[in-house]
Amino acid sequence: MTGTLAPTQPLTAADRCDRCGAQAYVRVVLNSGGELLFCAHHMRKHDDSIRKIASEIQDETSRLHEAPATPAEDER
């Protein structure tokens, strides 16, 4: 069954896509027990194939649409 992982460690800038090395926003836990990391582009590209072999998917691609934090007045 494919779904969202229970609360787990968030992906960080150090987590890189296994396909291209870009920042990973998706963690895929495979039915076989392994784990793959993907950038948003490669997850979209291989979505159908990945879902067939995944037991769970942690998708943080929504973070790509967040506005960056702006410094407070006293930090400028």
N, C-alpha and C positions, 0 to 999 in steps of 0.2 A: 504494500500500500504506500502510495506516495503522498506526502503531506509536509507540513511544516514541523521543524524540530521543536521540542519543548525548549524553554529558555536555555540557551547555551552561550558560550563565549562569542561575543560579536567579532565579526571579521575586522581586521585592522589593515592599515596601509602596508604592513609587512606581509600580508597574505597575498600571494600572486597567482594569477591565472595559470593553470597547468598547460594551457595551449599556447599563450602568447607572452606571458610574463607581466601583463597589465594588472592593476589592482583588482583583486577578486571581490566580488559582491555576492557570490553564490557558493555555498558549500553543499556538495552532494555526497550523501552516504550511500554507498552501493550495497545491493543485496548481498554481495560477496563479502562485505565487511570493510572494504577499502573506502577511501575518501578522495574526492576530486574537488578542486577549486576552479571557478570560472569567472571571467569578467562578464559583464552584462551582454556584450556582443556575442561571445561564444556560447553563452547559455541560450540566448534566443536562437542562434544558428543551429544548435544541436538539441533543442528542447525535447522534441518528440523521442529521439533515440535515448536521451538521458533518462527521461521519465520511465522508460521501459525497464531500466536496470537499477533504478534508485529505490532505496527503502525510505529515505527522507531527504528533503531539500530545505536548506536554510537560505531564503532569498532576501537579501538586503538591498536590492536594486533601488528601492524607494529612496535610499539615502542620496542617490544621484540627483534628486530633485529638491533637496533641502537647500535653503539659502545659507551661505556661509555666515558664521558668526562675525559680528562687527565689534571692533574694540570699543570699550567704554570710554567716555570722555576723558577720564583721568589716565587712560593707557595710551593716548595719542601723543 
